[in-house]
Amino acid sequence: MDMTITSDVILVLLSALLALPLALGICLRHPALATLMLIAVLCLFSSSTWGQLQEENTIYSRGTGMFYFSLLNLLLWVATAAACLQRLHRGLSIKRHPTLNTGSPFPMALAAFAFMLLAHVALGLMSDKDLTHILSYTGLINVINLLLFSWLITQTLANARSQRWLLRLLLALAAARAAFGLARYQWFGGDNANPYRNFEGLDIRLVYFDICDNYIAALAAFIIAWLLLMPQVRLSLPKRALLLLWLALEVATVALSFRRSSLIGLALMSLVLFWQLPWRRRLWLAGAGSLGMIAASITLMKERLQFNTNGSGGVLASLLYDIGPAHSTEVSRFYELEAAAHSLEGHWMFGLGSWGSFYGNEDILDYHFGKFDFVHSGFGHLLLKSGLVGLMMFIALLAAVVIHYLRQRRRWHGHSALMADAAMAGLLFWMPTLLIGTPVIEFRTMLLLGLTMALPYLCMPHAKPLPFRFSTLGSRHAAA
């Protein structure tokens, strides 16, 4: 038995050693293609197994038993290394590559978080903590992955052709995911990862429980709505009807997933579109959006929240059934954060370290299954692990992206304007998850957040406005 295991280990290691130069060569020869392939994987495959009766390995966990880090994580590092080698070899400069944006905050943020993580490694080893625990996915490693992925995107997709392919890819895969999810919802019982049905015994079907699948559908919905409403995009009636149907499918994917954070995020995304539209089209958006949100709220109330209300308080009380003094659950959703805050006493500045855990009532927190090394808040998790210093660093990164967008938006046209608005809308979508979700411990979520943050730095202020064609997400007669 031991000989078999040893042979398997040796075989896998040899395969990895052979695959490494091949992967590096592909990333060096076709950097944009490698990045787009990574994005395609993130769009196509769910990562959430919470809510399944029988937990299964996902593509994001492949390789963790042998290499500790997943194969996709290793591929991300290889692709980033290849991009670094290309940059050093070619001596990239603004003069030689005018479309390359060198003002992104990702290198500086990466240096800061890498220094913090190295400090955690040193302090953890001196405290007899296991290195694999310090570098685990429940620590800060995914913040590093986010920054690497954001930087990789800005380096490898820095021309208009790659960016058009990026938008096409996002829309095509979002359509495929929506069609698959809705068909499964209608005829095959919905998503297997369904904690409401499997754990709570509620008669509810879901399209997608994974917040990332909801984000992909919401992002596609925003892009389609942008194309339908922006005055510089002119479409024929058949194309407009096709886009309206497509928009309905993407919105239905989010609404029938019954995730409150997704519905709130979708509503927040519409604020960006509302801000950018002329006032007459704002009225149209407000009317159509209000009807859509009312329909989604009624569906949410009927299908899910009816189980979480005692019949008083209306829709708002049902929506916030686990929050506030009158919550209908036994324990407020915020108990976990209160317990984590108590564990931070005396460590508010630098946190408990990447290996840190908080302490609380194990009976109340039974959904943690005895592991208290993460909390249901992205910002809270950063505070727990890295204190106010790490939290402020991450907030400063988000602020830098927002400020860049606000300063440069009027200079962007065509697909650059579309990407910039989609990025800002995407950041608003992620806000509820950063407040009450678990994004930092999820590889897929952090990389999609990194994609969102990178989009404004792909925009080209000095480039001429590109004409839209439907094949490239618009019409051939668009104005600047």
NUMARLO-264383 format. One record per residue (C-alpha): x, y, z; residue in one letter; residue number from 1. Coordinates in nm, 3 decimals. Example, Ala and Ser with C-alpha at 12.3 -4.5 7.8 and 13.67 -1.06 7.14 Angstrom:
BEGIN
NUMAR         u         v         w   res     n
NUMAR     1.230    -0.450     0.780     A     1
NUMAR     1.367    -0.106     0.714     S     2
# end
This chain:
BEGIN
NUMAR         u         v         w   res     n
NUMAR     0.000     0.000     0.000     M     1
NUMAR     0.279     0.239     0.093     D     2
NUMAR     0.466     0.152    -0.226     M     3
NUMAR     0.155     0.234    -0.432     T     4
NUMAR     0.111     0.568    -0.258     I     5
NUMAR     0.479     0.650    -0.305     T     6
NUMAR     0.462     0.559    -0.675     S     7
NUMAR     0.155     0.778    -0.721     D     8
NUMAR     0.327     1.068    -0.548     V     9
NUMAR     0.636     1.033    -0.764     I    10
NUMAR     0.422     1.010    -1.079     L    11
NUMAR     0.230     1.325    -0.991     V    12
NUMAR     0.547     1.515    -0.906     L    13
NUMAR     0.711     1.414    -1.235     L    14
NUMAR     0.397     1.517    -1.425     S    15
NUMAR     0.402     1.853    -1.247     A    16
NUMAR     0.769     1.906    -1.329     L    17
NUMAR     0.698     1.834    -1.696     L    18
NUMAR     0.387     2.052    -1.700     A    19
NUMAR     0.557     2.352    -1.540     L    20
NUMAR     0.778     2.451    -1.837     P    21
NUMAR     0.488     2.380    -2.075     L    22
NUMAR     0.255     2.609    -1.880     A    23
NUMAR     0.525     2.874    -1.855     L    24
NUMAR     0.589     2.853    -2.228     G    25
NUMAR     0.219     2.896    -2.312     I    26
NUMAR     0.192     3.193    -2.076     C    27
NUMAR     0.500     3.352    -2.234     L    28
NUMAR     0.386     3.287    -2.591     R    29
NUMAR     0.016     3.369    -2.546     H    30
NUMAR    -0.022     3.579    -2.229     P    31
NUMAR    -0.365     3.719    -2.318     A    32
NUMAR    -0.498     3.373    -2.401     L    33
NUMAR    -0.370     3.232    -2.070     A    34
NUMAR    -0.540     3.511    -1.876     T    35
NUMAR    -0.867     3.469    -2.067     L    36
NUMAR    -0.856     3.094    -2.000     M    37
NUMAR    -0.824     3.162    -1.628     L    38
NUMAR    -1.120     3.399    -1.646     I    39
NUMAR    -1.319     3.137    -1.840     A    40
NUMAR    -1.259     2.880    -1.565     V    41
NUMAR    -1.373     3.130    -1.303     L    42
NUMAR    -1.694     3.194    -1.499     C    43
NUMAR    -1.777     2.832    -1.580     L    44
NUMAR    -1.717     2.639    -1.258     F    45
NUMAR    -1.883     2.694    -0.921     S    46
NUMAR    -1.671     2.679    -0.609     S    47
NUMAR    -1.929     2.666    -0.330     S    48
NUMAR    -1.997     2.325    -0.175     T    49
NUMAR    -2.175     2.463     0.131     W    50
NUMAR    -2.529     2.329     0.131     G    51
NUMAR    -2.456     1.998    -0.041     Q    52
NUMAR    -2.561     1.678     0.134     L    53
NUMAR    -2.248     1.510     0.003     Q    54
NUMAR    -1.957     1.750    -0.031     E    55
NUMAR    -1.761     1.718    -0.355     E    56
NUMAR    -1.424     1.842    -0.465     N    57
NUMAR    -1.432     2.132    -0.708     T    58
NUMAR    -1.183     2.236    -0.972     I    59
NUMAR    -1.060     2.501    -0.726     Y    60
NUMAR    -0.946     2.236    -0.476     S    61
NUMAR    -0.766     2.012    -0.723     R    62
NUMAR    -0.403     1.969    -0.626     G    63
NUMAR    -0.435     2.083    -0.264     T    64
NUMAR    -0.369     1.734    -0.134     G    65
NUMAR    -0.037     1.709    -0.315     M    66
NUMAR     0.089     2.065    -0.346     F    67
NUMAR    -0.117     2.224    -0.067     Y    68
NUMAR    -0.207     2.510    -0.302     F    69
NUMAR    -0.455     2.430    -0.579     S    70
NUMAR    -0.340     2.372    -0.936     L    71
NUMAR    -0.531     2.684    -1.047     L    72
NUMAR    -0.351     2.885    -0.782     N    73
NUMAR    -0.018     2.752    -0.904     L    74
NUMAR    -0.118     2.835    -1.262     L    75
NUMAR    -0.198     3.191    -1.154     L    76
NUMAR     0.151     3.223    -1.006     W    77
NUMAR     0.310     3.077    -1.320     V    78
NUMAR     0.117     3.319    -1.543     A    79
NUMAR     0.218     3.611    -1.321     T    80
NUMAR     0.581     3.502    -1.330     A    81
NUMAR     0.563     3.483    -1.711     A    82
NUMAR     0.417     3.835    -1.725     A    83
NUMAR     0.703     3.959    -1.504     C    84
NUMAR     0.960     3.794    -1.730     L    85
NUMAR     0.801     3.950    -2.037     Q    86
NUMAR     0.800     4.292    -1.877     R    87
NUMAR     1.166     4.263    -1.780     L    88
NUMAR     1.269     4.123    -2.118     H    89
NUMAR     1.096     4.381    -2.331     R    90
NUMAR     1.165     4.676    -2.104     G    91
NUMAR     0.806     4.796    -2.130     L    92
NUMAR     0.762     5.170    -2.128     S    93
NUMAR     0.477     5.412    -2.181     I    94
NUMAR     0.640     5.537    -2.505     K    95
NUMAR     0.661     5.191    -2.660     R    96
NUMAR     0.319     5.080    -2.532     H    97
NUMAR     0.090     5.382    -2.504     P    98
NUMAR    -0.214     5.170    -2.410     T    99
NUMAR    -0.042     5.028    -2.102     L   100
NUMAR    -0.164     5.188    -1.780     N   101
NUMAR     0.120     5.199    -1.528     T   102
NUMAR    -0.069     5.394    -1.263     G   103
NUMAR    -0.251     5.102    -1.103     S   104
NUMAR    -0.229     5.063    -0.723     P   105
NUMAR    -0.181     4.686    -0.739     F   106
NUMAR     0.203     4.667    -0.724     P   107
NUMAR     0.219     4.891    -0.416     M   108
NUMAR    -0.067     4.707    -0.244     A   109
NUMAR     0.095     4.374    -0.332     L   110
NUMAR     0.424     4.484    -0.176     A   111
NUMAR     0.243     4.596     0.141     A   112
NUMAR     0.040     4.278     0.185     F   113
NUMAR     0.334     4.056     0.090     A   114
NUMAR     0.543     4.226     0.360     F   115
NUMAR     0.261     4.171     0.610     M   116
NUMAR     0.228     3.805     0.515     L   117
NUMAR     0.604     3.751     0.544     L   118
NUMAR     0.592     3.911     0.887     A   119
NUMAR     0.312     3.671     0.980     H   120
NUMAR     0.523     3.379     0.859     V   121
NUMAR     0.819     3.489     1.070     A   122
NUMAR     0.611     3.555     1.381     L   123
NUMAR     0.405     3.240     1.335     G   124
NUMAR     0.710     3.016     1.300     L   125
NUMAR     0.862     3.172     1.611     M   126
NUMAR     0.535     3.091     1.789     S   127
NUMAR     0.551     2.726     1.672     D   128
NUMAR     0.267     2.764     1.425     K   129
NUMAR     0.260     2.533     1.128     D   130
NUMAR     0.364     2.702     0.801     L   131
NUMAR     0.076     2.547     0.610     T   132
NUMAR    -0.165     2.694     0.865     H   133
NUMAR    -0.008     3.039     0.831     I   134
NUMAR    -0.038     3.024     0.452     L   135
NUMAR    -0.381     2.859     0.447     S   136
NUMAR    -0.674     2.989     0.246     Y   137
NUMAR    -0.840     3.099     0.569     T   138
NUMAR    -0.560     3.353     0.615     G   139
NUMAR    -0.446     3.634     0.386     L   140
NUMAR    -0.313     3.436     0.088     I   141
NUMAR    -0.618     3.514    -0.124     N   142
NUMAR    -0.555     3.887    -0.087     V   143
NUMAR    -0.218     3.821    -0.251     I   144
NUMAR    -0.393     3.617    -0.521     N   145
NUMAR    -0.637     3.901    -0.587     L   146
NUMAR    -0.356     4.153    -0.632     L   147
NUMAR    -0.155     3.920    -0.855     L   148
NUMAR    -0.457     3.852    -1.074     F   149
NUMAR    -0.546     4.221    -1.101     S   150
NUMAR    -0.191     4.306    -1.204     W   151
NUMAR    -0.181     4.014    -1.449     L   152
NUMAR    -0.498     4.138    -1.620     I   153
NUMAR    -0.363     4.493    -1.657     T   154
NUMAR    -0.044     4.358    -1.817     Q   155
NUMAR    -0.181     4.092    -2.052     T   156
NUMAR    -0.509     4.253    -2.165     L   157
NUMAR    -0.372     4.600    -2.227     A   158
NUMAR    -0.489     4.639    -2.587     N   159
NUMAR    -0.830     4.699    -2.739     A   160
NUMAR    -0.849     4.361    -2.916     R   161
NUMAR    -0.791     4.167    -2.592     S   162
NUMAR    -1.045     4.380    -2.410     Q   163
NUMAR    -1.313     4.317    -2.672     R   164
NUMAR    -1.244     3.946    -2.638     W   165
NUMAR    -1.275     3.982    -2.261     L   166
NUMAR    -1.619     4.143    -2.290     L   167
NUMAR    -1.733     3.883    -2.544     R   168
NUMAR    -1.610     3.602    -2.321     L   169
NUMAR    -1.785     3.738    -2.011     L   170
NUMAR    -2.115     3.778    -2.195     L   171
NUMAR    -2.101     3.441    -2.374     A   172
NUMAR    -2.017     3.246    -2.060     L   173
NUMAR    -2.276     3.437    -1.857     A   174
NUMAR    -2.540     3.340    -2.114     A   175
NUMAR    -2.432     2.975    -2.101     A   176
NUMAR    -2.436     2.971    -1.720     R   177
NUMAR    -2.779     3.139    -1.708     A   178
NUMAR    -2.927     2.892    -1.957     A   179
NUMAR    -2.779     2.594    -1.771     F   180
NUMAR    -2.884     2.721    -1.428     G   181
NUMAR    -3.241     2.808    -1.529     L   182
NUMAR    -3.291     2.476    -1.711     A   183
NUMAR    -3.165     2.287    -1.406     R   184
NUMAR    -3.390     2.498    -1.184     Y   185
NUMAR    -3.698     2.427    -1.395     Q   186
NUMAR    -3.656     2.055    -1.464     W   187
NUMAR    -3.387     1.906    -1.238     F   188
NUMAR    -3.447     2.051    -0.891     G   189
NUMAR    -3.203     2.340    -0.905     G   190
NUMAR    -2.858     2.373    -0.750     D   191
NUMAR    -2.740     2.079    -0.536     N   192
NUMAR    -2.569     2.328    -0.306     A   193
NUMAR    -2.891     2.434    -0.133     N   194
NUMAR    -2.859     2.479     0.245     P   195
NUMAR    -3.219     2.598     0.277     Y   196
NUMAR    -3.352     2.266     0.146     R   197
NUMAR    -3.078     2.030     0.260     N   198
NUMAR    -3.008     2.171     0.607     F   199
NUMAR    -3.321     2.363     0.703     E   200
NUMAR    -3.577     2.138     0.536     G   201
NUMAR    -3.740     2.422     0.336     L   202
NUMAR    -3.909     2.347     0.007     D   203
NUMAR    -3.696     2.586    -0.202     I   204
NUMAR    -3.512     2.548    -0.531     R   205
NUMAR    -3.217     2.770    -0.625     L   206
NUMAR    -3.059     2.854    -0.957     V   207
NUMAR    -2.714     2.914    -0.803     Y   208
NUMAR    -2.616     2.938    -0.438     F   209
NUMAR    -2.259     3.046    -0.520     D   210
NUMAR    -2.235     3.426    -0.498     I   211
NUMAR    -1.986     3.424    -0.788     C   212
NUMAR    -2.244     3.277    -1.027     D   213
NUMAR    -2.484     3.549    -0.916     N   214
NUMAR    -2.214     3.810    -0.982     Y   215
NUMAR    -2.146     3.682    -1.334     I   216
NUMAR    -2.517     3.700    -1.417     A   217
NUMAR    -2.549     4.046    -1.259     A   218
NUMAR    -2.244     4.177    -1.446     L   219
NUMAR    -2.383     4.049    -1.777     A   220
NUMAR    -2.720     4.208    -1.695     A   221
NUMAR    -2.549     4.542    -1.633     F   222
NUMAR    -2.354     4.527    -1.961     I   223
NUMAR    -2.669     4.440    -2.157     I   224
NUMAR    -2.868     4.718    -1.987     A   225
NUMAR    -2.582     4.961    -2.064     W   226
NUMAR    -2.599     4.869    -2.432     L   227
NUMAR    -2.977     4.906    -2.436     L   228
NUMAR    -2.992     5.241    -2.259     L   229
NUMAR    -2.682     5.438    -2.351     M   230
NUMAR    -2.774     5.696    -2.620     P   231
NUMAR    -2.451     5.644    -2.817     Q   232
NUMAR    -2.538     5.278    -2.882     V   233
NUMAR    -2.795     5.240    -3.159     R   234
NUMAR    -2.947     4.899    -3.218     L   235
NUMAR    -3.205     4.763    -3.459     S   236
NUMAR    -3.538     4.644    -3.320     L   237
NUMAR    -3.461     4.268    -3.354     P   238
NUMAR    -3.126     4.311    -3.177     K   239
NUMAR    -3.291     4.516    -2.903     R   240
NUMAR    -3.557     4.247    -2.855     A   241
NUMAR    -3.285     3.979    -2.834     L   242
NUMAR    -3.094     4.180    -2.573     L   243
NUMAR    -3.412     4.236    -2.369     L   244
NUMAR    -3.473     3.860    -2.358     L   245
NUMAR    -3.110     3.803    -2.264     W   246
NUMAR    -3.138     4.066    -1.990     L   247
NUMAR    -3.447     3.893    -1.850     A   248
NUMAR    -3.259     3.561    -1.833     L   249
NUMAR    -2.967     3.712    -1.642     E   250
NUMAR    -3.192     3.897    -1.396     V   251
NUMAR    -3.398     3.580    -1.343     A   252
NUMAR    -3.078     3.391    -1.264     T   253
NUMAR    -3.004     3.635    -0.981     V   254
NUMAR    -3.363     3.665    -0.857     A   255
NUMAR    -3.428     3.288    -0.848     L   256
NUMAR    -3.105     3.227    -0.656     S   257
NUMAR    -3.275     3.394    -0.357     F   258
NUMAR    -2.952     3.543    -0.221     R   259
NUMAR    -3.027     3.869    -0.041     R   260
NUMAR    -2.675     3.996    -0.095     S   261
NUMAR    -2.710     3.934    -0.470     S   262
NUMAR    -3.042     4.117    -0.498     L   263
NUMAR    -2.910     4.411    -0.299     I   264
NUMAR    -2.594     4.408    -0.510     G   265
NUMAR    -2.797     4.408    -0.832     L   266
NUMAR    -2.996     4.707    -0.707     A   267
NUMAR    -2.673     4.890    -0.621     L   268
NUMAR    -2.535     4.822    -0.969     M   269
NUMAR    -2.826     5.004    -1.125     S   270
NUMAR    -2.717     5.323    -0.946     L   271
NUMAR    -2.411     5.348    -1.174     V   272
NUMAR    -2.628     5.320    -1.482     L   273
NUMAR    -2.874     5.571    -1.338     F   274
NUMAR    -2.588     5.817    -1.278     W   275
NUMAR    -2.448     5.789    -1.631     Q   276
NUMAR    -2.777     5.813    -1.822     L   277
NUMAR    -2.949     6.131    -1.946     P   278
NUMAR    -3.242     6.230    -1.725     W   279
NUMAR    -3.515     6.102    -1.959     R   280
NUMAR    -3.361     5.757    -1.973     R   281
NUMAR    -3.318     5.771    -1.597     R   282
NUMAR    -3.695     5.791    -1.566     L   283
NUMAR    -3.733     5.486    -1.790     W   284
NUMAR    -3.472     5.294    -1.590     L   285
NUMAR    -3.632     5.397    -1.259     A   286
NUMAR    -3.973     5.274    -1.373     G   287
NUMAR    -3.853     4.946    -1.523     A   288
NUMAR    -3.611     4.886    -1.236     G   289
NUMAR    -3.879     4.948    -0.974     S   290
NUMAR    -4.114     4.700    -1.138     L   291
NUMAR    -3.835     4.445    -1.162     G   292
NUMAR    -3.732     4.486    -0.798     M   293
NUMAR    -4.094     4.460    -0.683     I   294
NUMAR    -4.135     4.137    -0.878     A   295
NUMAR    -3.806     4.002    -0.740     A   296
NUMAR    -3.900     4.100    -0.383     S   297
NUMAR    -4.239     3.933    -0.410     I   298
NUMAR    -4.077     3.618    -0.548     T   299
NUMAR    -3.815     3.624    -0.272     L   300
NUMAR    -4.083     3.672    -0.007     M   301
NUMAR    -4.301     3.395    -0.149     K   302
NUMAR    -4.033     3.135    -0.212     E   303
NUMAR    -3.786     3.188     0.072     R   304
NUMAR    -3.862     3.456     0.329     L   305
NUMAR    -4.208     3.322     0.408     Q   306
NUMAR    -4.029     3.063     0.618     F   307
NUMAR    -3.846     3.330     0.819     N   308
NUMAR    -4.132     3.550     0.934     T   309
NUMAR    -4.410     3.515     1.186     N   310
NUMAR    -4.648     3.711     0.968     G   311
NUMAR    -4.581     4.057     1.113     S   312
NUMAR    -4.354     4.337     1.000     G   313
NUMAR    -4.399     4.299     0.626     G   314
NUMAR    -4.140     4.245     0.357     V   315
NUMAR    -3.864     4.446     0.529     L   316
NUMAR    -3.893     4.245     0.851     A   317
NUMAR    -3.880     3.925     0.647     S   318
NUMAR    -3.579     4.044     0.452     L   319
NUMAR    -3.395     4.128     0.776     L   320
NUMAR    -3.525     3.830     0.971     Y   321
NUMAR    -3.185     3.755     1.130     D   322
NUMAR    -3.080     4.115     1.197     I   323
NUMAR    -3.187     4.362     1.462     G   324
NUMAR    -3.352     4.339     1.805     P   325
NUMAR    -3.672     4.181     1.671     A   326
NUMAR    -3.507     3.913     1.456     H   327
NUMAR    -3.704     3.592     1.421     S   328
NUMAR    -3.402     3.365     1.451     T   329
NUMAR    -3.269     3.254     1.789     E   330
NUMAR    -2.939     3.435     1.743     V   331
NUMAR    -2.860     3.755     1.552     S   332
NUMAR    -2.642     3.721     1.244     R   333
NUMAR    -2.399     3.961     1.411     F   334
NUMAR    -2.324     3.736     1.711     Y   335
NUMAR    -2.029     3.587     1.523     E   336
NUMAR    -1.877     3.933     1.465     L   337
NUMAR    -1.935     4.026     1.830     E   338
NUMAR    -1.749     3.712     1.939     A   339
NUMAR    -1.464     3.790     1.700     A   340
NUMAR    -1.445     4.148     1.832     A   341
NUMAR    -1.411     4.019     2.188     H   342
NUMAR    -1.126     3.793     2.076     S   343
NUMAR    -0.945     4.095     1.929     L   344
NUMAR    -0.908     4.272     2.263     E   345
NUMAR    -0.548     4.394     2.281     G   346
NUMAR    -0.481     4.304     1.915     H   347
NUMAR    -0.682     4.565     1.727     W   348
NUMAR    -0.383     4.720     1.551     M   349
NUMAR    -0.231     4.412     1.386     F   350
NUMAR    -0.491     4.141     1.443     G   351
NUMAR    -0.441     3.778     1.547     L   352
NUMAR    -0.224     3.682     1.249     G   353
NUMAR    -0.301     3.473     0.942     S   354
NUMAR    -0.336     3.167     1.166     W   355
NUMAR    -0.559     3.344     1.420     G   356
NUMAR    -0.896     3.215     1.541     S   357
NUMAR    -1.167     3.372     1.751     F   358
NUMAR    -1.366     3.219     2.035     Y   359
NUMAR    -1.740     3.199     2.084     G   360
NUMAR    -2.029     2.978     2.185     N   361
NUMAR    -1.976     2.658     1.987     E   362
NUMAR    -2.342     2.560     2.010     D   363
NUMAR    -2.454     2.890     1.858     I   364
NUMAR    -2.175     2.877     1.599     L   365
NUMAR    -2.231     2.512     1.507     D   366
NUMAR    -2.225     2.604     1.136     Y   367
NUMAR    -1.849     2.663     1.178     H   368
NUMAR    -1.808     2.292     1.261     F   369
NUMAR    -1.552     2.375     1.528     G   370
NUMAR    -1.331     2.591     1.303     K   371
NUMAR    -1.327     2.957     1.405     F   372
NUMAR    -1.051     3.086     1.177     D   373
NUMAR    -1.288     3.294     0.959     F   374
NUMAR    -1.592     3.515     1.002     V   375
NUMAR    -1.885     3.602     0.779     H   376
NUMAR    -1.755     3.942     0.678     S   377
NUMAR    -1.476     4.018     0.436     G   378
NUMAR    -1.387     4.336     0.620     F   379
NUMAR    -1.427     4.158     0.955     G   380
NUMAR    -1.198     3.877     0.839     H   381
NUMAR    -0.926     4.125     0.744     L   382
NUMAR    -0.966     4.292     1.081     L   383
NUMAR    -0.941     3.958     1.260     L   384
NUMAR    -0.630     3.846     1.074     K   385
NUMAR    -0.444     4.173     1.010     S   386
NUMAR    -0.603     4.429     1.239     G   387
NUMAR    -0.682     4.787     1.155     L   388
NUMAR    -0.360     4.813     0.952     V   389
NUMAR    -0.460     4.540     0.705     G   390
NUMAR    -0.821     4.657     0.691     L   391
NUMAR    -0.719     5.016     0.613     M   392
NUMAR    -0.477     4.894     0.346     M   393
NUMAR    -0.756     4.704     0.172     F   394
NUMAR    -1.002     4.993     0.202     I   395
NUMAR    -0.735     5.225     0.059     A   396
NUMAR    -0.702     4.989    -0.239     L   397
NUMAR    -1.078     5.002    -0.301     L   398
NUMAR    -1.073     5.380    -0.262     A   399
NUMAR    -0.789     5.412    -0.515     A   400
NUMAR    -0.994     5.223    -0.776     V   401
NUMAR    -1.302     5.439    -0.710     V   402
NUMAR    -1.104     5.765    -0.723     I   403
NUMAR    -0.938     5.658    -1.049     H   404
NUMAR    -1.281     5.591    -1.199     Y   405
NUMAR    -1.427     5.923    -1.082     L   406
NUMAR    -1.131     6.122    -1.213     R   407
NUMAR    -1.105     5.956    -1.552     Q   408
NUMAR    -1.459     5.852    -1.645     R   409
NUMAR    -1.535     6.157    -1.864     R   410
NUMAR    -1.229     6.079    -2.079     R   411
NUMAR    -1.340     5.724    -2.165     W   412
NUMAR    -1.561     5.631    -2.459     H   413
NUMAR    -1.672     5.318    -2.639     G   414
NUMAR    -1.577     4.987    -2.482     H   415
NUMAR    -1.356     5.170    -2.228     S   416
NUMAR    -1.658     5.352    -2.089     A   417
NUMAR    -1.850     5.024    -2.076     L   418
NUMAR    -1.570     4.846    -1.888     M   419
NUMAR    -1.528     5.133    -1.643     A   420
NUMAR    -1.898     5.151    -1.561     D   421
NUMAR    -1.916     4.772    -1.530     A   422
NUMAR    -1.622     4.781    -1.288     A   423
NUMAR    -1.783     5.042    -1.065     M   424
NUMAR    -2.113     4.854    -1.074     A   425
NUMAR    -1.926     4.533    -0.991     G   426
NUMAR    -1.763     4.691    -0.688     L   427
NUMAR    -2.104     4.797    -0.562     L   428
NUMAR    -2.231     4.442    -0.614     F   429
NUMAR    -1.950     4.306    -0.397     W   430
NUMAR    -2.014     4.546    -0.108     M   431
NUMAR    -2.281     4.335     0.068     P   432
NUMAR    -2.058     4.027     0.036     T   433
NUMAR    -1.759     4.218     0.177     L   434
NUMAR    -1.980     4.323     0.467     L   435
NUMAR    -2.157     3.996     0.555     I   436
NUMAR    -2.005     3.722     0.335     G   437
NUMAR    -1.685     3.516     0.331     T   438
NUMAR    -1.502     3.640     0.019     P   439
NUMAR    -1.147     3.646     0.157     V   440
NUMAR    -1.133     3.271     0.216     I   441
NUMAR    -1.271     3.193    -0.132     E   442
NUMAR    -1.023     3.174    -0.420     F   443
NUMAR    -1.283     3.221    -0.694     R   444
NUMAR    -1.454     3.513    -0.523     T   445
NUMAR    -1.132     3.704    -0.465     M   446
NUMAR    -1.015     3.656    -0.823     L   447
NUMAR    -1.346     3.781    -0.961     L   448
NUMAR    -1.320     4.079    -0.728     L   449
NUMAR    -0.968     4.130    -0.863     G   450
NUMAR    -1.104     4.121    -1.219     L   451
NUMAR    -1.357     4.388    -1.123     T   452
NUMAR    -1.090     4.612    -0.974     M   453
NUMAR    -0.862     4.572    -1.276     A   454
NUMAR    -1.117     4.677    -1.540     L   455
NUMAR    -1.081     5.057    -1.496     P   456
NUMAR    -0.706     5.026    -1.551     Y   457
NUMAR    -0.763     4.866    -1.892     L   458
NUMAR    -0.936     5.180    -2.018     C   459
NUMAR    -0.745     5.397    -2.265     M   460
NUMAR    -0.805     5.771    -2.212     P   461
NUMAR    -0.596     5.876    -2.512     H   462
NUMAR    -0.733     5.620    -2.755     A   463
NUMAR    -0.990     5.721    -3.014     K   464
NUMAR    -1.346     5.611    -2.938     P   465
NUMAR    -1.405     5.270    -3.093     L   466
NUMAR    -1.722     5.228    -3.299     P   467
NUMAR    -1.963     4.969    -3.161     F   468
NUMAR    -2.079     4.675    -3.368     R   469
NUMAR    -2.324     4.416    -3.239     F   470
NUMAR    -2.055     4.153    -3.288     S   471
NUMAR    -1.835     4.356    -3.058     T   472
NUMAR    -2.111     4.446    -2.813     L   473
NUMAR    -2.282     4.730    -2.993     G   474
NUMAR    -2.375     4.904    -3.315     S   475
NUMAR    -2.152     5.022    -3.596     R   476
NUMAR    -2.309     5.368    -3.585     H   477
NUMAR    -2.232     5.464    -3.226     A   478
NUMAR    -2.119     5.814    -3.149     A   479
NUMAR    -1.821     5.899    -2.934     A   480
# end
